[in-house]
Amino acid sequence: MEKTHLRESPPARTGALATGAAAVAGLALAGVGASGIAFDIVGGIMAAIAAVTGESGVVDLGFDWPMAAGRAAALAAGTTLLVTAVRRRRRSRGACARCGRPAGHDAAQPEGRGDAGHTSPAGGGRGTGQARGSWQRLSVRAGYLTVLLAAGYGALKVQWGLGGTFGLADPRAFGDVHLWTPGLGDTGVLALIGMALGLGFARTWRPPLRMPRWMPLTAAFVGSVMLVPVGVLGTGLRVAVALGLAKVPLEGLSPWVFDVIYPWFLAWGLAMGTAAVGYHHRTRGVCRACGRGRPAFVRHTGAEGPPAREGAAPTTL
């Protein structure tokens, strides 16, 4: 008998209000934490590199341990509240709180393949299947877009580290810098990680070295949380500058670099998040709570069953 963890009756009005309050509080806390987490992470990396190499970074982001810890705690608390709200909402709809699959989901139903050739969960009517296929195609394209955006940003920082002057109003703005100067090569490595994540999500690759799937998904979550707030705040600041409401030093960079890079960050973060969500739904496997779904990372050759790829073990959510 299929094991379910569902509530049969809808939540009371107080339960709905509690769910809404948890969602609002979660968004507020996550917003506070995400507003500066990117500078905390990059600043910490730059400080560590500076301690090893003895070189100062191209910019001084600083690193405040108490503030960084406070923002990380706020982000963690906000994320927890949002997950709690989502699970309460799922239970109120009669779905599994853990995976969100509805009670009518057939665990034995084969998965379909989208136009990109990647497995996607099946179930529901024709309209539902078409919507799911459109979403999966969008998430795959978002993965490839992530690769392009990460590559562009990484190329810009690496060419500065190699002595290039593209994007500099003053060719001597960075002085005597090297690829290992904090803020240049390290951000290039972060861009490489972003490229790998985007390609892996788009191609629905199995995580290497028996790495659990939550690790690349967590990396994508952190990357999106770093990029989206900086993109939003930076784009707003550039609009204010264009309207004459604010003035910021350019630090020897061409103005167009700031006009392009902040919307670039925003698009990169949104694309990575979209690709990660699509990858999660394609690879979430059998739910440990309700038993619905089917093993992930398998090829389906017919209706008789999904033979696993050689050396691939089924995953569970």
Summary of the structure (lengths in Angstrom):
residues: 317
radius of gyration: 22.6
end to end distance: 19.4
largest distance: 71.6
contacts: 990
relative contact order: 0.14
helix: 58%
strand: 3%
